[in-house]
Amino acid sequence: MGRIFVVDLEGRTYKCKFCKTHLALADDVVSRGFHCRRGKAYLFNKAVNVTVGPHEERVMLSGMHTVADIFCCCCGQIVGWKYESAHEESQKYKEGKFVLERDRIIDGVDTEFYIDTRPSISDAEDA
């Protein structure tokens, strides 16, 4: 097996919940209204650091689709699926896009630079 080259994304990212590898940018979210067996899911234009499994036909809430499961390239955990093709014309916009399952990813907001803007007790006393 070859060496794995991991892409580090700049900006607000979504990461693998299991190993913290970058998977997608918040700017690439198409929809937060998707659902999977485990709960909520997000549709993305692009995803990185994933491997794509074999294509298979699946009946989903929106009809029949050809999809492939996607896995984190570092830890191998399944993180969602990729829409390869849609059988219904109204669903063609999904082709080539990625769905990341919300319970398999974390929002990569950098807490090191978090600034609490809520007034504290000492702020109220100075007012």
N, CA and C atoms as an extended XYZ file, in Angstrom:
381
Properties=species:S:1:pos:R:3:atomname:S:1:resname:S:1:resid:I:1 pbc="F F F"
N         0.845       -1.174        0.000 N   MET     1
C         0.000        0.000        0.000 CA  MET     1
C         0.887        1.232        0.000 C   MET     1
N         0.460        2.270       -0.687 N   GLY     2
C         1.257        3.485       -0.802 CA  GLY     2
C         1.105        4.424        0.371 C   GLY     2
N         1.829        5.487        0.308 N   ARG     3
C         1.807        6.521        1.330 CA  ARG     3
C         0.529        7.345        1.195 C   ARG     3
N        -0.060        7.734        2.323 N   ILE     4
C        -1.261        8.559        2.321 CA  ILE     4
C        -0.847       10.020        2.430 C   ILE     4
N        -1.302       10.840        1.486 N   PHE     5
C        -1.074       12.277        1.542 CA  PHE     5
C        -2.378       12.931        1.962 C   PHE     5
N        -2.354       13.626        3.080 N   VAL     6
C        -3.552       14.228        3.645 CA  VAL     6
C        -3.593       15.708        3.272 C   VAL     6
N        -4.764       16.160        2.846 N   VAL     7
C        -4.972       17.558        2.499 CA  VAL     7
C        -5.445       18.300        3.744 C   VAL     7
N        -4.748       19.379        4.102 N   ASP     8
C        -5.182       20.247        5.193 CA  ASP     8
C        -5.933       21.422        4.594 C   ASP     8
N        -7.149       21.626        5.041 N   LEU     9
C        -7.987       22.689        4.501 CA  LEU     9
C        -7.831       23.967        5.312 C   LEU     9
N        -7.982       25.101        4.649 N   GLU    10
C        -7.927       26.418        5.297 CA  GLU    10
C        -9.352       26.910        5.502 C   GLU    10
N        -9.652       27.449        6.675 N   GLY    11
C       -10.982       27.969        6.959 CA  GLY    11
C       -11.736       27.046        7.899 C   GLY    11
N       -13.034       27.291        7.981 N   ARG    12
C       -13.879       26.465        8.854 CA  ARG    12
C       -14.076       25.113        8.199 C   ARG    12
N       -13.703       24.056        8.897 N   THR    13
C       -13.715       22.715        8.335 CA  THR    13
C       -14.626       21.782        9.114 C   THR    13
N       -14.986       20.702        8.461 N   TYR    14
C       -15.609       19.561        9.116 CA  TYR    14
C       -14.579       18.449        9.091 C   TYR    14
N       -14.432       17.775       10.238 N   LYS    15
C       -13.384       16.770       10.406 CA  LYS    15
C       -13.984       15.423       10.758 C   LYS    15
N       -13.208       14.378       10.525 N   CYS    16
C       -13.581       13.034       10.945 CA  CYS    16
C       -13.686       13.020       12.470 C   CYS    16
N       -14.763       12.514       12.982 N   LYS    17
C       -14.984       12.453       14.430 CA  LYS    17
C       -13.970       11.531       15.115 C   LYS    17
N       -13.469       10.550       14.395 N   PHE    18
C       -12.635        9.520       14.994 CA  PHE    18
C       -11.147        9.865       15.007 C   PHE    18
N       -10.663       10.577       13.957 N   CYS    19
C        -9.223       10.855       13.905 CA  CYS    19
C        -8.901       12.327       13.618 C   CYS    19
N        -9.928       13.168       13.485 N   LYS    20
C        -9.791       14.629       13.292 CA  LYS    20
C        -9.179       15.033       11.945 C   LYS    20
N        -9.203       14.145       10.955 N   THR    21
C        -8.718       14.482        9.619 CA  THR    21
C        -9.720       15.409        8.933 C   THR    21
N        -9.229       16.443        8.263 N   HIS    22
C       -10.103       17.366        7.527 CA  HIS    22
C       -10.840       16.612        6.422 C   HIS    22
N       -12.162       16.891        6.294 N   LEU    23
C       -12.961       16.243        5.263 CA  LEU    23
C       -13.610       17.230        4.293 C   LEU    23
N       -14.042       18.390        4.799 N   ALA    24
C       -14.740       19.339        3.928 CA  ALA    24
C       -14.740       20.727        4.548 C   ALA    24
N       -14.988       21.716        3.693 N   LEU    25
C       -15.099       23.106        4.142 CA  LEU    25
C       -16.562       23.473        4.356 C   LEU    25
N       -16.814       24.293        5.353 N   ALA    26
C       -18.170       24.786        5.597 CA  ALA    26
C       -18.687       25.559        4.387 C   ALA    26
N       -17.802       26.207        3.657 N   ASP    27
C       -18.195       26.954        2.454 CA  ASP    27
C       -18.730       26.045        1.343 C   ASP    27
N       -18.436       24.756        1.417 N   ASP    28
C       -18.880       23.815        0.384 CA  ASP    28
C       -20.183       23.102        0.735 C   ASP    28
N       -20.832       23.497        1.836 N   VAL    29
C       -22.117       22.896        2.194 CA  VAL    29
C       -23.176       23.362        1.199 C   VAL    29
N       -23.882       22.394        0.626 N   VAL    30
C       -24.987       22.688       -0.278 CA  VAL    30
C       -26.299       22.678        0.500 C   VAL    30
N       -26.432       21.701        1.428 N   SER    31
C       -27.659       21.570        2.213 CA  SER    31
C       -27.360       20.901        3.551 C   SER    31
N       -28.032       21.384        4.589 N   ARG    32
C       -27.961       20.750        5.902 CA  ARG    32
C       -29.243       19.965        6.193 C   ARG    32
N       -30.075       19.777        5.179 N   GLY    33
C       -31.373       19.144        5.355 CA  GLY    33
C       -31.437       17.681        4.968 C   GLY    33
N       -30.323       16.992        4.910 N   PHE    34
C       -30.321       15.580        4.543 CA  PHE    34
C       -30.423       14.700        5.782 C   PHE    34
N       -30.890       13.469        5.557 N   HIS    35
C       -31.029       12.515        6.659 CA  HIS    35
C       -30.445       11.180        6.233 C   HIS    35
N       -29.956       10.446        7.228 N   CYS    36
C       -29.431        9.103        6.994 CA  CYS    36
C       -29.984        8.199        8.088 C   CYS    36
N       -29.581        6.952        8.090 N   ARG    37
C       -30.080        6.010        9.101 CA  ARG    37
C       -29.765        6.467       10.524 C   ARG    37
N       -28.627        7.118       10.695 N   ARG    38
C       -28.190        7.520       12.031 CA  ARG    38
C       -28.645        8.929       12.417 C   ARG    38
N       -29.322        9.639       11.530 N   GLY    39
C       -29.765       10.998       11.869 CA  GLY    39
C       -29.491       11.992       10.760 C   GLY    39
N       -29.026       13.166       11.136 N   LYS    40
C       -28.808       14.252       10.175 CA  LYS    40
C       -27.550       14.032        9.345 C   LYS    40
N       -27.562       14.669        8.172 N   ALA    41
C       -26.409       14.603        7.270 CA  ALA    41
C       -26.362       15.889        6.462 C   ALA    41
N       -25.167       16.238        5.972 N   TYR    42
C       -24.970       17.446        5.175 CA  TYR    42
C       -24.511       17.065        3.775 C   TYR    42
N       -25.008       17.793        2.772 N   LEU    43
C       -24.590       17.606        1.386 CA  LEU    43
C       -23.503       18.624        1.056 C   LEU    43
N       -22.369       18.161        0.503 N   PHE    44
C       -21.226       19.004        0.172 CA  PHE    44
C       -20.908       18.923       -1.312 C   PHE    44
N       -20.416       20.032       -1.862 N   ASN    45
C       -19.913       20.032       -3.237 CA  ASN    45
C       -18.649       19.198       -3.367 C   ASN    45
N       -17.783       19.278       -2.353 N   LYS    46
C       -16.475       18.606       -2.397 CA  LYS    46
C       -16.170       17.972       -1.047 C   LYS    46
N       -15.378       16.929       -1.076 N   ALA    47
C       -14.824       16.326        0.138 CA  ALA    47
C       -13.398       15.889       -0.185 C   ALA    47
N       -12.541       15.928        0.824 N   VAL    48
C       -11.147       15.512        0.656 CA  VAL    48
C       -10.824       14.442        1.691 C   VAL    48
N        -9.708       13.797        1.488 N   ASN    49
C        -9.213       12.789        2.427 CA  ASN    49
C       -10.200       11.648        2.647 C   ASN    49
N       -10.903       11.284        1.572 N   VAL    50
C       -11.818       10.152        1.633 CA  VAL    50
C       -11.465        9.158        0.537 C   VAL    50
N       -11.790        7.908        0.773 N   THR    51
C       -11.709        6.891       -0.264 CA  THR    51
C       -13.137        6.484       -0.603 C   THR    51
N       -13.332        6.158       -1.854 N   VAL    52
C       -14.672        5.853       -2.352 CA  VAL    52
C       -14.797        4.345       -2.552 C   VAL    52
N       -15.850        3.787       -1.984 N   GLY    53
C       -16.107        2.356       -2.108 CA  GLY    53
C       -16.772        2.018       -3.434 C   GLY    53
N       -17.189        0.770       -3.574 N   PRO    54
C       -17.831        0.337       -4.827 CA  PRO    54
C       -19.215        0.977       -5.006 C   PRO    54
N       -19.596        1.159       -6.274 N   HIS    55
C       -20.910        1.725       -6.593 CA  HIS    55
C       -21.990        0.692       -6.301 C   HIS    55
N       -23.125        1.178       -5.827 N   GLU    56
C       -24.272        0.301       -5.630 CA  GLU    56
C       -25.557        1.094       -5.802 C   GLU    56
N       -26.609        0.397       -6.182 N   GLU    57
C       -27.923        1.012       -6.335 CA  GLU    57
C       -28.608        1.018       -4.967 C   GLU    57
N       -29.140        2.187       -4.579 N   ARG    58
C       -29.863        2.287       -3.308 CA  ARG    58
C       -31.158        3.054       -3.517 C   ARG    58
N       -32.208        2.555       -2.881 N   VAL    59
C       -33.466        3.285       -2.854 CA  VAL    59
C       -33.408        4.200       -1.638 C   VAL    59
N       -33.491        5.501       -1.887 N   MET    60
C       -33.443        6.491       -0.817 CA  MET    60
C       -34.787        7.204       -0.765 C   MET    60
N       -34.954        8.078        0.193 N   LEU    61
C       -36.210        8.804        0.326 CA  LEU    61
C       -36.562        9.556       -0.947 C   LEU    61
N       -35.559       10.019       -1.681 N   SER    62
C       -35.787       10.799       -2.897 CA  SER    62
C       -35.764        9.949       -4.168 C   SER    62
N       -35.735        8.633       -4.027 N   GLY    63
C       -35.766        7.754       -5.200 CA  GLY    63
C       -34.517        6.900       -5.322 C   GLY    63
N       -34.385        6.265       -6.478 N   MET    64
C       -33.257        5.362       -6.746 CA  MET    64
C       -32.022        6.173       -7.148 C   MET    64
N       -30.873        5.817       -6.553 N   HIS    65
C       -29.607        6.487       -6.843 CA  HIS    65
C       -28.495        5.450       -6.928 C   HIS    65
N       -27.476        5.766       -7.702 N   THR    66
C       -26.235        5.000       -7.671 CA  THR    66
C       -25.307        5.767       -6.741 C   THR    66
N       -24.875        5.116       -5.668 N   VAL    67
C       -24.053        5.771       -4.652 CA  VAL    67
C       -22.852        4.896       -4.319 C   VAL    67
N       -21.893        5.501       -3.630 N   ALA    68
C       -20.730        4.770       -3.125 CA  ALA    68
C       -20.439        5.281       -1.723 C   ALA    68
N       -20.253        4.375       -0.790 N   ASP    69
C       -19.868        4.789        0.557 CA  ASP    69
C       -18.512        5.465        0.500 C   ASP    69
N       -18.312        6.452        1.393 N   ILE    70
C       -17.001        7.101        1.481 CA  ILE    70
C       -16.438        6.880        2.877 C   ILE    70
N       -15.123        6.710        2.924 N   PHE    71
C       -14.419        6.363        4.153 CA  PHE    71
C       -13.304        7.369        4.400 C   PHE    71
N       -13.035        7.680        5.657 N   CYS    72
C       -11.893        8.518        6.006 CA  CYS    72
C       -10.628        7.797        5.551 C   CYS    72
N        -9.744        8.508        4.863 N   CYS    73
C        -8.529        7.874        4.336 CA  CYS    73
C        -7.526        7.542        5.434 C   CYS    73
N        -7.676        8.156        6.606 N   CYS    74
C        -6.704        7.909        7.677 CA  CYS    74
C        -7.116        6.768        8.604 C   CYS    74
N        -8.376        6.775        9.056 N   CYS    75
C        -8.790        5.754       10.025 CA  CYS    75
C        -9.702        4.688        9.422 C   CYS    75
N       -10.196        4.915        8.208 N   GLY    76
C       -11.016        3.915        7.538 CA  GLY    76
C       -12.480        3.879        7.941 C   GLY    76
N       -12.896        4.754        8.838 N   GLN    77
C       -14.302        4.778        9.259 CA  GLN    77
C       -15.191        5.302        8.134 C   GLN    77
N       -16.383        4.739        8.006 N   ILE    78
C       -17.334        5.264        7.041 CA  ILE    78
C       -17.816        6.628        7.537 C   ILE    78
N       -17.826        7.612        6.642 N   VAL    79
C       -18.237        8.964        7.032 CA  VAL    79
C       -19.448        9.447        6.231 C   VAL    79
N       -19.862        8.699        5.212 N   GLY    80
C       -21.014        9.103        4.419 CA  GLY    80
C       -21.039        8.375        3.094 C   GLY    80
N       -21.551        9.065        2.065 N   TRP    81
C       -21.612        8.476        0.736 CA  TRP    81
C       -21.490        9.550       -0.334 C   TRP    81
N       -21.204        9.090       -1.548 N   LYS    82
C       -21.106        9.976       -2.701 CA  LYS    82
C       -22.204        9.587       -3.691 C   LYS    82
N       -22.910       10.593       -4.197 N   TYR    83
C       -23.899       10.356       -5.240 CA  TYR    83
C       -23.180       10.248       -6.574 C   TYR    83
N       -23.230        9.094       -7.182 N   GLU    84
C       -22.621        8.900       -8.496 CA  GLU    84
C       -23.604        9.273       -9.602 C   GLU    84
N       -24.844        8.807       -9.479 N   SER    85
C       -25.867        9.192      -10.460 CA  SER    85
C       -27.246        9.092       -9.825 C   SER    85
N       -28.152        9.894      -10.376 N   ALA    86
C       -29.543        9.894       -9.938 CA  ALA    86
C       -30.396        9.421      -11.108 C   ALA    86
N       -31.412        8.647      -10.813 N   HIS    87
C       -32.259        8.099      -11.864 CA  HIS    87
C       -33.414        9.036      -12.215 C   HIS    87
N       -33.731        9.958      -11.323 N   GLU    88
C       -34.811       10.911      -11.582 CA  GLU    88
C       -34.226       12.277      -11.925 C   GLU    88
N       -34.807       12.922      -12.898 N   GLU    89
C       -34.305       14.209      -13.387 CA  GLU    89
C       -34.209       15.253      -12.273 C   GLU    89
N       -35.189       15.274      -11.377 N   SER    90
C       -35.210       16.285      -10.308 CA  SER    90
C       -34.089       16.096       -9.293 C   SER    90
N       -33.427       14.943       -9.322 N   GLN    91
C       -32.365       14.638       -8.359 CA  GLN    91
C       -30.966       14.732       -8.960 C   GLN    91
N       -30.855       15.117      -10.216 N   LYS    92
C       -29.567       15.165      -10.917 CA  LYS    92
C       -28.574       16.136      -10.270 C   LYS    92
N       -29.067       17.147       -9.542 N   TYR    93
C       -28.170       18.115       -8.895 CA  TYR    93
C       -27.261       17.456       -7.863 C   TYR    93
N       -27.608       16.280       -7.384 N   LYS    94
C       -26.811       15.575       -6.369 CA  LYS    94
C       -25.602       14.841       -6.960 C   LYS    94
N       -25.605       14.616       -8.259 N   GLU    95
C       -24.557       13.814       -8.877 CA  GLU    95
C       -23.183       14.420       -8.635 C   GLU    95
N       -22.249       13.581       -8.190 N   GLY    96
C       -20.884       14.022       -7.916 CA  GLY    96
C       -20.701       14.697       -6.569 C   GLY    96
N       -21.770       14.833       -5.803 N   LYS    97
C       -21.688       15.496       -4.491 CA  LYS    97
C       -21.552       14.453       -3.378 C   LYS    97
N       -21.152       14.930       -2.204 N   PHE    98
C       -20.849       14.070       -1.065 CA  PHE    98
C       -21.794       14.355        0.086 C   PHE    98
N       -22.211       13.311        0.765 N   VAL    99
C       -23.007       13.450        1.982 CA  VAL    99
C       -22.146       12.973        3.138 C   VAL    99
N       -21.981       13.843        4.130 N   LEU   100
C       -21.259       13.471        5.352 CA  LEU   100
C       -22.283       13.363        6.475 C   LEU   100
N       -22.266       12.233        7.162 N   GLU   101
C       -23.202       11.986        8.253 CA  GLU   101
C       -22.786       12.795        9.470 C   GLU   101
N       -23.737       13.537       10.032 N   ARG   102
C       -23.440       14.480       11.115 CA  ARG   102
C       -22.851       13.791       12.346 C   ARG   102
N       -23.268       12.577       12.644 N   ASP   103
C       -22.727       11.905       13.835 CA  ASP   103
C       -21.350       11.296       13.598 C   ASP   103
N       -20.816       11.442       12.380 N   ARG   104
C       -19.493       10.926       12.044 CA  ARG   104
C       -18.471       12.031       11.819 C   ARG   104
N       -18.925       13.285       11.915 N   ILE   105
C       -18.025       14.420       11.700 CA  ILE   105
C       -18.153       15.403       12.853 C   ILE   105
N       -17.129       16.239       12.993 N   ILE   106
C       -17.175       17.317       13.971 CA  ILE   106
C       -16.894       18.629       13.265 C   ILE   106
N       -17.472       19.672       13.804 N   ASP   107
C       -17.251       21.015       13.273 CA  ASP   107
C       -15.888       21.456       13.765 C   ASP   107
N       -15.016       21.801       12.849 N   GLY   108
C       -13.643       22.129       13.201 CA  GLY   108
C       -13.417       23.574       13.570 C   GLY   108
N       -14.366       24.204       14.272 N   VAL   109
C       -14.161       25.583       14.707 CA  VAL   109
C       -12.998       25.596       15.682 C   VAL   109
N       -12.040       26.456       15.430 N   ASP   110
C       -10.843       26.534       16.267 CA  ASP   110
C       -11.178       27.273       17.558 C   ASP   110
N       -11.226       26.533       18.676 N   THR   111
C       -11.612       27.139       19.952 CA  THR   111
C       -10.479       27.951       20.570 C   THR   111
N        -9.268       27.848       20.040 N   GLU   112
C        -8.143       28.601       20.581 CA  GLU   112
C        -8.374       30.109       20.459 C   GLU   112
N        -9.108       30.506       19.432 N   PHE   113
C        -9.331       31.922       19.181 CA  PHE   113
C       -10.749       32.369       19.538 C   PHE   113
N       -11.440       31.593       20.367 N   TYR   114
C       -12.801       31.926       20.762 CA  TYR   114
C       -12.771       33.105       21.722 C   TYR   114
N       -13.607       34.086       21.453 N   ILE   115
C       -13.718       35.253       22.326 CA  ILE   115
C       -15.130       35.293       22.864 C   ILE   115
N       -15.271       35.243       24.168 N   ASP   116
C       -16.578       35.292       24.808 CA  ASP   116
C       -17.022       36.744       24.875 C   ASP   116
N       -18.087       37.085       24.160 N   THR   117
C       -18.552       38.473       24.116 CA  THR   117
C       -19.708       38.731       25.069 C   THR   117
N       -20.079       37.722       25.859 N   ARG   118
C       -21.160       37.926       26.829 CA  ARG   118
C       -20.626       38.722       28.011 C   ARG   118
N       -21.436       39.634       28.556 N   PRO   119
C       -20.955       40.402       29.717 CA  PRO   119
C       -20.798       39.496       30.933 C   PRO   119
N       -19.751       39.722       31.672 N   SER   120
C       -19.560       38.959       32.906 CA  SER   120
C       -19.950       39.848       34.083 C   SER   120
N       -19.857       39.314       35.287 N   ILE   121
C       -20.245       40.082       36.467 CA  ILE   121
C       -19.366       41.320       36.606 C   ILE   121
N       -18.070       41.199       36.382 N   SER   122
C       -17.177       42.337       36.531 CA  SER   122
C       -17.478       43.427       35.493 C   SER   122
N       -17.931       43.024       34.284 N   ASP   123
C       -18.320       44.006       33.275 CA  ASP   123
C       -19.529       44.804       33.738 C   ASP   123
N       -20.481       44.131       34.363 N   ALA   124
C       -21.696       44.793       34.811 CA  ALA   124
C       -21.386       45.789       35.923 C   ALA   124
N       -20.421       45.467       36.771 N   GLU   125
C       -20.064       46.368       37.870 CA  GLU   125
C       -19.406       47.640       37.357 C   GLU   125
N       -18.665       47.540       36.235 N   ASP   126
C       -17.986       48.709       35.697 CA  ASP   126
C       -18.955       49.657       34.987 C   ASP   126
N       -20.113       49.157       34.601 N   ALA   127
C       -21.054       49.961       33.800 CA  ALA   127
C       -21.733       51.041       34.600 C   ALA   127
